[in-house]
Amino acid sequence: MGIIAELWEFLRTRKKLWLAPLIFIMLVLGGLLILAQGSVVAPFIYTLF
């Protein structure tokens, strides 16, 4: 949790809060690709990208 707090503090002090949704979307898409890598639905997810 220290990394998340540090990242949030950096974004807040540098006035770069517009990066927060971008980072969140990248993390969600990365997690989706990692979870779907070995599953049956992987070919269907990969066609979305």
N, C-alpha and C positions, 0 to 999 in steps of 0.2 A: 504494500500500500504506500510505501514511501516514494516509489517512483511516480505513482499517480498524483500524489500530493505535490511533489516537486514539479511535475509537468504542469499541473493546474496553476501553481504559483508563478511559474515562468510565463504562461500564457496571460495571466492576469496582470503581471507587472509590465510586460512588454506590450500590452494592449493588442494582443493577437487572439482575442476570443473567437474570431471567425474561423480559426483553425480547429476548434474543438469538435464541431460536427463532422468535419472532414476526417479527423483522426478516428472518431467513433465509427463512421461508415467503413473506413478501411479495416478496422479491427473486426467488425461484424462480417464483412465479406471474407476476410482471411480465415476467421473461425468457421464460416460456412464451408469454405473449400477444404479445410483440414478435416472437418467432421464428415464430409461427403466423399472423401477420397476412397474409402474402402467400402462404401455402401452400394446398394443396388440402384439408388437414384442418381448416382454420380453422372452417368451420361446425360441425364435430363438437365442437371444443374449446369454442366459445362456448356450446353447449347445456349444457355442464357447469356454467357459471356462471349 
